[in-house]
Amino acid sequence: MSVKVTINHDECTSCGLCYNDECPDVFEEGEEGLSSLKSDFRKGGPTDGEIPDDKKGCAQNAADACPVSAITVG
């Protein structure tokens, strides 16, 4: 089973919490320092994709830690 993940680049502040601290298995630093999904999980570009269910907790931690709520999981 997979879980949808979306990153809103209009809101992202390039803080790095998601890819440096909370969930480097799913997120990486992309263009201009903005958060992006790792290529294995991309379905519609660097900001839209699906992750395996076993990565959901990690991705949700990143979404919860995001200071501007730019990440949506589920």
C-alpha angles and dihedrals in degrees: 000000000000135000126217118238126189130184120200105216091188088065101034113111097191092244092146097220093127098050101028102039117008110035119358089159090071107021133053138176108271136179116337090004093291121144116263136176116254111259093252090066102040119117102159105018132296094318103047129056152106130264131196115266091248090064094051096094092051092048092046090052088054091048091049092048095048106111093212100036092241095149125075121191121191 
